[in-house]
Amino acid sequence: MTRHKDSEPLGQLQEGLKLMRQCPVCEKNYEIDHVDILEEHEGSHLVHMTCPNCKGAVLALIVISPIGMSSIGMMTDLTADDVLRMRDREPIVGDDILTLHIVLEKGFGGKTFEKHLSFIK
């Protein structure tokens, strides 16, 4: 993860961030210190932004190509570290949900919650 304050000037990515310069919740401008570049790959950037005012967070994909820029973002309650921790996990499947239901219904049987649910790791 690249913290903005520790990175070189952003150039084109900084232009892409201007597309999403305001928090969708409180409409305050983002500050560069609250922007984390989580992943970069051939002109696409996965970026996590946290509003310094309301603490709302946005996860955005910004794509820069020779013909222009585009971005798509979504509000999230994940921190930048949460995104990095969870992005390579296996998806939760139906059996995981059923296991969770059984554990919650019958109790933990002396074991910790995590030992019952392999998908929590």
N, CA, C and O atoms as a GROMACS GRO file, in nm:
protein
  484
    1MET      N    1   0.086  -0.116   0.000
    1MET     CA    2   0.000   0.000   0.000
    1MET      C    3   0.090   0.123   0.000
    1MET      O    4   0.188   0.129   0.074
    2THR      N    5   0.057   0.218  -0.082
    2THR     CA    6   0.132   0.342  -0.089
    2THR      C    7   0.054   0.451  -0.020
    2THR      O    8  -0.057   0.484  -0.062
    3ARG      N    9   0.110   0.506   0.083
    3ARG     CA   10   0.048   0.621   0.148
    3ARG      C   11   0.089   0.743   0.068
    3ARG      O   12   0.206   0.759   0.033
    4HIS      N   13  -0.007   0.828   0.038
    4HIS     CA   14   0.020   0.943  -0.045
    4HIS      C   15   0.132   1.030   0.007
    4HIS      O   16   0.219   1.072  -0.069
    5LYS      N   17   0.133   1.055   0.135
    5LYS     CA   18   0.231   1.147   0.189
    5LYS      C   19   0.373   1.094   0.175
    5LYS      O   20   0.469   1.171   0.183
    6ASP      N   21   0.388   0.962   0.154
    6ASP     CA   22   0.521   0.902   0.140
    6ASP      C   23   0.560   0.878  -0.004
    6ASP      O   24   0.672   0.834  -0.030
    7SER      N   25   0.472   0.906  -0.099
    7SER     CA   26   0.500   0.871  -0.237
    7SER      C   27   0.546   0.992  -0.317
    7SER      O   28   0.538   1.106  -0.272
    8GLU      N   29   0.595   0.964  -0.435
    8GLU     CA   30   0.634   1.068  -0.528
    8GLU      C   31   0.509   1.141  -0.576
    8GLU      O   32   0.398   1.092  -0.554
    9PRO      N   33   0.525   1.258  -0.641
    9PRO     CA   34   0.409   1.326  -0.695
    9PRO      C   35   0.328   1.234  -0.786
    9PRO      O   36   0.385   1.147  -0.852
   10LEU      N   37   0.199   1.251  -0.788
   10LEU     CA   38   0.110   1.154  -0.849
   10LEU      C   39   0.085   1.174  -0.998
   10LEU      O   40   0.044   1.079  -1.065
   11GLY      N   41   0.108   1.291  -1.051
   11GLY     CA   42   0.088   1.314  -1.194
   11GLY      C   43  -0.053   1.284  -1.239
   11GLY      O   44  -0.149   1.345  -1.193
   12GLN      N   45  -0.064   1.188  -1.332
   12GLN     CA   46  -0.194   1.155  -1.391
   12GLN      C   47  -0.294   1.104  -1.287
   12GLN      O   48  -0.413   1.135  -1.296
   13LEU      N   49  -0.248   1.028  -1.190
   13LEU     CA   50  -0.340   0.977  -1.089
   13LEU      C   51  -0.402   1.093  -1.010
   13LEU      O   52  -0.519   1.088  -0.974
   14GLN      N   53  -0.324   1.194  -0.984
   14GLN     CA   54  -0.378   1.309  -0.912
   14GLN      C   55  -0.490   1.374  -0.994
   14GLN      O   56  -0.589   1.420  -0.937
   15GLU      N   57  -0.475   1.377  -1.125
   15GLU     CA   58  -0.581   1.428  -1.210
   15GLU      C   59  -0.705   1.340  -1.198
   15GLU      O   60  -0.817   1.390  -1.193
   16GLY      N   61  -0.685   1.207  -1.194
   16GLY     CA   62  -0.796   1.115  -1.178
   16GLY      C   63  -0.867   1.132  -1.046
   16GLY      O   64  -0.989   1.117  -1.038
   17LEU      N   65  -0.792   1.163  -0.942
   17LEU     CA   66  -0.851   1.184  -0.810
   17LEU      C   67  -0.939   1.308  -0.806
   17LEU      O   68  -1.030   1.318  -0.723
   18LYS      N   69  -0.913   1.402  -0.895
   18LYS     CA   70  -0.997   1.522  -0.900
   18LYS      C   71  -1.141   1.488  -0.937
   18LYS      O   72  -1.234   1.561  -0.902
   19LEU      N   73  -1.159   1.374  -1.008
   19LEU     CA   74  -1.294   1.330  -1.041
   19LEU      C   75  -1.374   1.298  -0.915
   19LEU      O   76  -1.496   1.308  -0.914
   20MET      N   77  -1.304   1.259  -0.811
   20MET     CA   78  -1.369   1.218  -0.687
   20MET      C   79  -1.316   1.301  -0.571
   20MET      O   80  -1.277   1.245  -0.469
   21ARG      N   81  -1.314   1.430  -0.585
   21ARG     CA   82  -1.249   1.515  -0.486
   21ARG      C   83  -1.332   1.543  -0.362
   21ARG      O   84  -1.279   1.587  -0.260
   22GLN      N   85  -1.463   1.518  -0.370
   22GLN     CA   86  -1.549   1.547  -0.254
   22GLN      C   87  -1.610   1.421  -0.196
   22GLN      O   88  -1.643   1.326  -0.268
   23CYS      N   89  -1.624   1.422  -0.066
   23CYS     CA   90  -1.689   1.312   0.004
   23CYS      C   91  -1.837   1.309  -0.036
   23CYS      O   92  -1.902   1.413  -0.035
   24PRO      N   93  -1.890   1.193  -0.072
   24PRO     CA   94  -2.031   1.184  -0.110
   24PRO      C   95  -2.127   1.201   0.009
   24PRO      O   96  -2.246   1.222  -0.012
   25VAL      N   97  -2.077   1.191   0.131
   25VAL     CA   98  -2.161   1.204   0.250
   25VAL      C   99  -2.173   1.350   0.293
   25VAL      O  100  -2.283   1.403   0.305
   26CYS      N  101  -2.059   1.414   0.317
   26CYS     CA  102  -2.063   1.550   0.373
   26CYS      C  103  -2.018   1.657   0.274
   26CYS      O  104  -2.025   1.776   0.304
   27GLU      N  105  -1.974   1.616   0.157
   27GLU     CA  106  -1.934   1.705   0.048
   27GLU      C  107  -1.810   1.790   0.080
   27GLU      O  108  -1.786   1.891   0.013
   28LYS      N  109  -1.734   1.751   0.179
   28LYS     CA  110  -1.606   1.818   0.207
   28LYS      C  111  -1.500   1.759   0.114
   28LYS      O  112  -1.510   1.644   0.073
   29ASN      N  113  -1.399   1.839   0.083
   29ASN     CA  114  -1.292   1.791  -0.003
   29ASN      C  115  -1.204   1.691   0.071
   29ASN      O  116  -1.176   1.706   0.190
   30TYR      N  117  -1.159   1.588  -0.003
   30TYR     CA  118  -1.062   1.494   0.052
   30TYR      C  119  -0.928   1.564   0.065
   30TYR      O  120  -0.899   1.660  -0.007
   31GLU      N  121  -0.848   1.517   0.157
   31GLU     CA  122  -0.711   1.565   0.172
   31GLU      C  123  -0.618   1.456   0.124
   31GLU      O  124  -0.644   1.337   0.145
   32ILE      N  125  -0.510   1.496   0.060
   32ILE     CA  126  -0.416   1.401   0.001
   32ILE      C  127  -0.360   1.303   0.104
   32ILE      O  128  -0.326   1.190   0.070
   33ASP      N  129  -0.350   1.346   0.231
   33ASP     CA  130  -0.297   1.258   0.336
   33ASP      C  131  -0.393   1.145   0.372
   33ASP      O  132  -0.355   1.052   0.443
   34HIS      N  133  -0.518   1.152   0.325
   34HIS     CA  134  -0.617   1.050   0.357
   34HIS      C  135  -0.649   0.962   0.237
   34HIS      O  136  -0.755   0.899   0.231
   35VAL      N  137  -0.556   0.960   0.141
   35VAL     CA  138  -0.573   0.879   0.020
   35VAL      C  139  -0.463   0.773   0.020
   35VAL      O  140  -0.345   0.805   0.031
   36ASP      N  141  -0.504   0.647   0.006
   36ASP     CA  142  -0.410   0.535   0.001
   36ASP      C  143  -0.424   0.464  -0.133
   36ASP      O  144  -0.533   0.425  -0.172
   37ILE      N  145  -0.312   0.448  -0.203
   37ILE     CA  146  -0.311   0.371  -0.326
   37ILE      C  147  -0.285   0.226  -0.285
   37ILE      O  148  -0.175   0.193  -0.239
   38LEU      N  149  -0.384   0.142  -0.302
   38LEU     CA  150  -0.373   0.003  -0.256
   38LEU      C  151  -0.310  -0.088  -0.359
   38LEU      O  152  -0.241  -0.183  -0.325
   39GLU      N  153  -0.334  -0.058  -0.486
   39GLU     CA  154  -0.283  -0.143  -0.592
   39GLU      C  155  -0.274  -0.062  -0.721
   39GLU      O  156  -0.360   0.022  -0.750
   40GLU      N  157  -0.170  -0.089  -0.799
   40GLU     CA  158  -0.154  -0.027  -0.929
   40GLU      C  159  -0.123  -0.135  -1.030
   40GLU      O  160  -0.044  -0.225  -1.003
   41HIS      N  161  -0.186  -0.126  -1.148
   41HIS     CA  162  -0.160  -0.225  -1.252
   41HIS      C  163  -0.196  -0.166  -1.388
   41HIS      O  164  -0.313  -0.140  -1.416
   42GLU      N  165  -0.096  -0.144  -1.472
   42GLU     CA  166  -0.114  -0.099  -1.610
   42GLU      C  167  -0.219   0.011  -1.626
   42GLU      O  168  -0.314  -0.005  -1.702
   43GLY      N  169  -0.202   0.120  -1.556
   43GLY     CA  170  -0.292   0.233  -1.572
   43GLY      C  171  -0.416   0.230  -1.485
   43GLY      O  172  -0.494   0.325  -1.487
   44SER      N  173  -0.435   0.124  -1.408
   44SER     CA  174  -0.550   0.120  -1.317
   44SER      C  175  -0.497   0.128  -1.173
   44SER      O  176  -0.393   0.072  -1.140
   45HIS      N  177  -0.572   0.199  -1.090
   45HIS     CA  178  -0.532   0.223  -0.952
   45HIS      C  179  -0.650   0.196  -0.860
   45HIS      O  180  -0.757   0.253  -0.877
   46LEU      N  181  -0.629   0.109  -0.762
   46LEU     CA  182  -0.728   0.085  -0.658
   46LEU      C  183  -0.693   0.179  -0.543
   46LEU      O  184  -0.584   0.171  -0.486
   47VAL      N  185  -0.786   0.267  -0.510
   47VAL     CA  186  -0.758   0.376  -0.416
   47VAL      C  187  -0.862   0.374  -0.304
   47VAL      O  188  -0.981   0.355  -0.329
   48HIS      N  189  -0.816   0.395  -0.182
   48HIS     CA  190  -0.903   0.407  -0.065
   48HIS      C  191  -0.890   0.550  -0.014
   48HIS      O  192  -0.780   0.598   0.012
   49MET      N  193  -1.003   0.618   0.002
   49MET     CA  194  -1.004   0.756   0.049
   49MET      C  195  -1.091   0.765   0.173
   49MET      O  196  -1.201   0.710   0.177
   50THR      N  197  -1.042   0.834   0.274
   50THR     CA  198  -1.118   0.856   0.397
   50THR      C  199  -1.139   1.006   0.415
   50THR      O  200  -1.044   1.085   0.407
   51CYS      N  201  -1.262   1.043   0.438
   51CYS     CA  202  -1.295   1.184   0.458
   51CYS      C  203  -1.243   1.230   0.594
   51CYS      O  204  -1.273   1.167   0.695
   52PRO      N  205  -1.165   1.338   0.597
   52PRO     CA  206  -1.115   1.385   0.726
   52PRO      C  207  -1.225   1.448   0.814
   52PRO      O  208  -1.207   1.466   0.934
   53ASN      N  209  -1.338   1.481   0.752
   53ASN     CA  210  -1.446   1.545   0.826
   53ASN      C  211  -1.540   1.443   0.889
   53ASN      O  212  -1.557   1.441   1.011
   54CYS      N  213  -1.603   1.358   0.808
   54CYS     CA  214  -1.704   1.264   0.860
   54CYS      C  215  -1.652   1.122   0.877
   54CYS      O  216  -1.721   1.037   0.932
   55LYS      N  217  -1.530   1.097   0.832
   55LYS     CA  218  -1.464   0.965   0.840
   55LYS      C  219  -1.526   0.862   0.747
   55LYS      O  220  -1.493   0.743   0.758
   56GLY      N  221  -1.614   0.903   0.656
   56GLY     CA  222  -1.668   0.812   0.556
   56GLY      C  223  -1.557   0.769   0.461
   56GLY      O  224  -1.465   0.846   0.435
   57ALA      N  225  -1.565   0.648   0.409
   57ALA     CA  226  -1.459   0.597   0.322
   57ALA      C  227  -1.516   0.555   0.187
   57ALA      O  228  -1.631   0.511   0.176
   58VAL      N  229  -1.434   0.570   0.086
   58VAL     CA  230  -1.469   0.531  -0.050
   58VAL      C  231  -1.356   0.444  -0.104
   58VAL      O  232  -1.239   0.476  -0.086
   59LEU      N  233  -1.393   0.335  -0.168
   59LEU     CA  234  -1.299   0.250  -0.240
   59LEU      C  235  -1.325   0.275  -0.387
   59LEU      O  236  -1.437   0.257  -0.434
   60ALA      N  237  -1.221   0.316  -0.460
   60ALA     CA  238  -1.240   0.356  -0.599
   60ALA      C  239  -1.138   0.288  -0.689
   60ALA      O  240  -1.025   0.260  -0.649
   61LEU      N  241  -1.181   0.263  -0.811
   61LEU     CA  242  -1.093   0.215  -0.916
   61LEU      C  243  -1.082   0.328  -1.017
   61LEU      O  244  -1.182   0.370  -1.075
   62ILE      N  245  -0.962   0.377  -1.037
   62ILE     CA  246  -0.937   0.484  -1.132
   62ILE      C  247  -0.854   0.427  -1.245
   62ILE      O  248  -0.747   0.371  -1.222
   63VAL      N  249  -0.904   0.441  -1.368
   63VAL     CA  250  -0.836   0.388  -1.486
   63VAL      C  251  -0.794   0.505  -1.573
   63VAL      O  252  -0.874   0.592  -1.608
   64ILE      N  253  -0.665   0.507  -1.607
   64ILE     CA  254  -0.610   0.612  -1.691
   64ILE      C  255  -0.558   0.545  -1.818
   64ILE      O  256  -0.476   0.453  -1.813
   65SER      N  257  -0.607   0.593  -1.932
   65SER     CA  258  -0.565   0.538  -2.060
   65SER      C  259  -0.533   0.653  -2.154
   65SER      O  260  -0.559   0.769  -2.121
   66PRO      N  261  -0.477   0.624  -2.271
   66PRO     CA  262  -0.448   0.731  -2.366
   66PRO      C  263  -0.572   0.807  -2.412
   66PRO      O  264  -0.561   0.922  -2.456
   67ILE      N  265  -0.688   0.747  -2.403
   67ILE     CA  266  -0.809   0.816  -2.449
   67ILE      C  267  -0.885   0.886  -2.338
   67ILE      O  268  -0.987   0.949  -2.365
   68GLY      N  269  -0.839   0.876  -2.214
   68GLY     CA  270  -0.905   0.947  -2.106
   68GLY      C  271  -0.897   0.874  -1.973
   68GLY      O  272  -0.823   0.778  -1.957
   69MET      N  273  -0.976   0.923  -1.878
   69MET     CA  274  -0.980   0.867  -1.743
   69MET      C  275  -1.123   0.830  -1.708
   69MET      O  276  -1.219   0.893  -1.753
   70SER      N  277  -1.135   0.727  -1.628
   70SER     CA  278  -1.267   0.694  -1.573
   70SER      C  279  -1.247   0.643  -1.432
   70SER      O  280  -1.140   0.595  -1.395
   71SER      N  281  -1.352   0.653  -1.354
   71SER     CA  282  -1.344   0.605  -1.217
   71SER      C  283  -1.479   0.551  -1.175
   71SER      O  284  -1.584   0.593  -1.223
   72ILE      N  285  -1.473   0.457  -1.084
   72ILE     CA  286  -1.593   0.404  -1.022
   72ILE      C  287  -1.560   0.385  -0.874
   72ILE      O  288  -1.454   0.333  -0.839
   73GLY      N  289  -1.650   0.428  -0.789
   73GLY     CA  290  -1.625   0.419  -0.647
   73GLY      C  291  -1.747   0.371  -0.572
   73GLY      O  292  -1.859   0.377  -0.622
   74MET      N  293  -1.723   0.324  -0.451
   74MET     CA  294  -1.834   0.282  -0.365
   74MET      C  295  -1.801   0.316  -0.221
   74MET      O  296  -1.685   0.310  -0.178
   75MET      N  297  -1.903   0.353  -0.148
   75MET     CA  298  -1.888   0.378  -0.005
   75MET      C  299  -1.857   0.246   0.063
   75MET      O  300  -1.906   0.141   0.021
   76THR      N  301  -1.776   0.251   0.167
   76THR     CA  302  -1.741   0.129   0.238
   76THR      C  303  -1.717   0.160   0.386
   76THR      O  304  -1.687   0.273   0.423
   77ASP      N  305  -1.730   0.058   0.468
   77ASP     CA  306  -1.691   0.072   0.608
   77ASP      C  307  -1.556   0.007   0.633
   77ASP      O  308  -1.510   0.000   0.746
   78LEU      N  309  -1.492  -0.042   0.526
   78LEU     CA  310  -1.361  -0.104   0.538
   78LEU      C  311  -1.252   0.002   0.545
   78LEU      O  312  -1.261   0.107   0.480
   79THR      N  313  -1.149  -0.025   0.624
   79THR     CA  314  -1.030   0.058   0.621
   79THR      C  315  -0.943   0.011   0.505
   79THR      O  316  -0.970  -0.094   0.446
   80ALA      N  317  -0.840   0.087   0.473
   80ALA     CA  318  -0.747   0.045   0.368
   80ALA      C  319  -0.683  -0.088   0.404
   80ALA      O  320  -0.666  -0.174   0.318
   81ASP      N  321  -0.646  -0.106   0.531
   81ASP     CA  322  -0.587  -0.232   0.575
   81ASP      C  323  -0.685  -0.349   0.562
   81ASP      O  324  -0.645  -0.460   0.528
   82ASP      N  325  -0.813  -0.325   0.590
   82ASP     CA  326  -0.915  -0.429   0.574
   82ASP      C  327  -0.924  -0.474   0.428
   82ASP      O  328  -0.932  -0.594   0.400
   83VAL      N  329  -0.922  -0.379   0.337
   83VAL     CA  330  -0.930  -0.413   0.194
   83VAL      C  331  -0.813  -0.501   0.155
   83VAL      O  332  -0.832  -0.603   0.088
   84LEU      N  333  -0.693  -0.464   0.196
   84LEU     CA  334  -0.575  -0.544   0.163
   84LEU      C  335  -0.581  -0.683   0.224
   84LEU      O  336  -0.543  -0.782   0.162
   85ARG      N  337  -0.630  -0.690   0.347
   85ARG     CA  338  -0.639  -0.819   0.416
   85ARG      C  339  -0.742  -0.911   0.351
   85ARG      O  340  -0.723  -1.032   0.347
   86MET      N  341  -0.850  -0.854   0.301
   86MET     CA  342  -0.962  -0.936   0.252
   86MET      C  343  -0.962  -0.961   0.101
   86MET      O  344  -1.034  -1.049   0.054
   87ARG      N  345  -0.884  -0.887   0.025
   87ARG     CA  346  -0.896  -0.896  -0.121
   87ARG      C  347  -0.855  -1.031  -0.179
   87ARG      O  348  -0.904  -1.068  -0.286
   88ASP      N  349  -0.768  -1.104  -0.113
   88ASP     CA  350  -0.722  -1.232  -0.167
   88ASP      C  351  -0.790  -1.353  -0.103
   88ASP      O  352  -0.750  -1.467  -0.126
   89ARG      N  353  -0.891  -1.330  -0.024
   89ARG     CA  354  -0.962  -1.440   0.041
   89ARG      C  355  -1.056  -1.510  -0.056
   89ARG      O  356  -1.100  -1.453  -0.156
   90GLU      N  357  -1.085  -1.633  -0.022
   90GLU     CA  358  -1.184  -1.708  -0.098
   90GLU      C  359  -1.322  -1.649  -0.071
   90GLU      O  360  -1.347  -1.601   0.040
   91PRO      N  361  -1.410  -1.652  -0.169
   91PRO     CA  362  -1.546  -1.600  -0.144
   91PRO      C  363  -1.620  -1.686  -0.041
   91PRO      O  364  -1.593  -1.805  -0.028
   92ILE      N  365  -1.711  -1.625   0.030
   92ILE     CA  366  -1.797  -1.698   0.123
   92ILE      C  367  -1.901  -1.771   0.039
   92ILE      O  368  -1.963  -1.713  -0.050
   93VAL      N  369  -1.920  -1.899   0.068
   93VAL     CA  370  -2.016  -1.981  -0.007
   93VAL      C  371  -2.134  -2.019   0.083
   93VAL      O  372  -2.132  -1.993   0.204
   94GLY      N  373  -2.233  -2.079   0.024
   94GLY     CA  374  -2.354  -2.116   0.097
   94GLY      C  375  -2.328  -2.202   0.218
   94GLY      O  376  -2.391  -2.184   0.322
   95ASP      N  377  -2.234  -2.298   0.208
   95ASP     CA  378  -2.203  -2.384   0.322
   95ASP      C  379  -2.149  -2.305   0.440
   95ASP      O  380  -2.174  -2.340   0.556
   96ASP      N  381  -2.075  -2.197   0.412
   96ASP     CA  382  -2.024  -2.112   0.520
   96ASP      C  383  -2.139  -2.046   0.595
   96ASP      O  384  -2.136  -2.035   0.717
   97ILE      N  385  -2.240  -2.004   0.522
   97ILE     CA  386  -2.356  -1.939   0.584
   97ILE      C  387  -2.432  -2.040   0.670
   97ILE      O  388  -2.476  -2.008   0.781
   98LEU      N  389  -2.449  -2.162   0.617
   98LEU     CA  390  -2.518  -2.266   0.694
   98LEU      C  391  -2.441  -2.300   0.822
   98LEU      O  392  -2.501  -2.317   0.928
   99THR      N  393  -2.309  -2.308   0.812
   99THR     CA  394  -2.226  -2.335   0.930
   99THR      C  395  -2.241  -2.225   1.033
   99THR      O  396  -2.254  -2.252   1.152
  100LEU      N  397  -2.240  -2.100   0.988
  100LEU     CA  398  -2.260  -1.988   1.078
  100LEU      C  399  -2.395  -1.999   1.149
  100LEU      O  400  -2.404  -1.978   1.270
  101HIS      N  401  -2.498  -2.033   1.075
  101HIS     CA  402  -2.631  -2.047   1.134
  101HIS      C  403  -2.632  -2.156   1.241
  101HIS      O  404  -2.687  -2.136   1.350
  102ILE      N  405  -2.572  -2.269   1.212
  102ILE     CA  406  -2.569  -2.380   1.308
  102ILE      C  407  -2.492  -2.339   1.434
  102ILE      O  408  -2.537  -2.365   1.545
  103VAL      N  409  -2.377  -2.277   1.416
  103VAL     CA  410  -2.295  -2.235   1.531
  103VAL      C  411  -2.372  -2.135   1.617
  103VAL      O  412  -2.370  -2.144   1.740
  104LEU      N  413  -2.437  -2.040   1.554
  104LEU     CA  414  -2.510  -1.940   1.630
  104LEU      C  415  -2.632  -2.000   1.700
  104LEU      O  416  -2.667  -1.960   1.811
  105GLU      N  417  -2.695  -2.098   1.636
  105GLU     CA  418  -2.814  -2.160   1.693
  105GLU      C  419  -2.779  -2.254   1.808
  105GLU      O  420  -2.849  -2.256   1.909
  106LYS      N  421  -2.673  -2.332   1.794
  106LYS     CA  422  -2.640  -2.435   1.893
  106LYS      C  423  -2.532  -2.395   1.992
  106LYS      O  424  -2.509  -2.466   2.090
  107GLY      N  425  -2.468  -2.284   1.969
  107GLY     CA  426  -2.360  -2.242   2.059
  107GLY      C  427  -2.226  -2.292   2.011
  107GLY      O  428  -2.216  -2.358   1.908
  108PHE      N  429  -2.125  -2.260   2.086
  108PHE     CA  430  -1.989  -2.286   2.043
  108PHE      C  431  -1.931  -2.419   2.094
  108PHE      O  432  -1.823  -2.458   2.050
  109GLY      N  433  -1.997  -2.486   2.182
  109GLY     CA  434  -1.949  -2.615   2.231
  109GLY      C  435  -1.812  -2.610   2.294
  109GLY      O  436  -1.734  -2.704   2.280
  110GLY      N  437  -1.781  -2.501   2.363
  110GLY     CA  438  -1.651  -2.490   2.429
  110GLY      C  439  -1.539  -2.444   2.337
  110GLY      O  440  -1.428  -2.420   2.384
  111LYS      N  441  -1.565  -2.432   2.209
  111LYS     CA  442  -1.462  -2.387   2.115
  111LYS      C  443  -1.482  -2.239   2.086
  111LYS      O  444  -1.590  -2.184   2.109
  112THR      N  445  -1.378  -2.178   2.038
  112THR     CA  446  -1.392  -2.038   2.001
  112THR      C  447  -1.469  -2.029   1.869
  112THR      O  448  -1.474  -2.125   1.791
  113PHE      N  449  -1.526  -1.917   1.846
  113PHE     CA  450  -1.606  -1.890   1.726
  113PHE      C  451  -1.525  -1.919   1.600
  113PHE      O  452  -1.577  -1.980   1.506
  114GLU      N  453  -1.398  -1.876   1.596
  114GLU     CA  454  -1.314  -1.890   1.477
  114GLU      C  455  -1.287  -2.037   1.442
  114GLU      O  456  -1.273  -2.070   1.324
  115LYS      N  457  -1.279  -2.125   1.541
  115LYS     CA  458  -1.251  -2.266   1.514
  115LYS      C  459  -1.366  -2.332   1.439
  115LYS      O  460  -1.345  -2.430   1.367
  116HIS      N  461  -1.486  -2.280   1.456
  116HIS     CA  462  -1.602  -2.334   1.386
  116HIS      C  463  -1.610  -2.283   1.242
  116HIS      O  464  -1.662  -2.352   1.154
  117LEU      N  465  -1.560  -2.166   1.220
  117LEU     CA  466  -1.581  -2.101   1.092
  117LEU      C  467  -1.448  -2.076   1.022
  117LEU      O  468  -1.378  -1.979   1.052
  118SER      N  469  -1.414  -2.162   0.930
  118SER     CA  470  -1.284  -2.154   0.863
  118SER      C  471  -1.272  -2.030   0.778
  118SER      O  472  -1.159  -1.985   0.754
  119PHE      N  473  -1.380  -1.972   0.731
  119PHE     CA  474  -1.373  -1.857   0.642
  119PHE      C  475  -1.343  -1.726   0.714
  119PHE      O  476  -1.332  -1.622   0.648
  120ILE      N  477  -1.329  -1.727   0.847
  120ILE     CA  478  -1.304  -1.604   0.923
  120ILE      C  479  -1.154  -1.571   0.929
  120ILE      O  480  -1.120  -1.458   0.962
  121LYS      N  481  -1.068  -1.660   0.900
  121LYS     CA  482  -0.924  -1.642   0.918
  121LYS      C  483  -0.869  -1.519   0.855
  121LYS      O  484  -0.749  -1.493   0.863
   0.00000   0.00000   0.00000
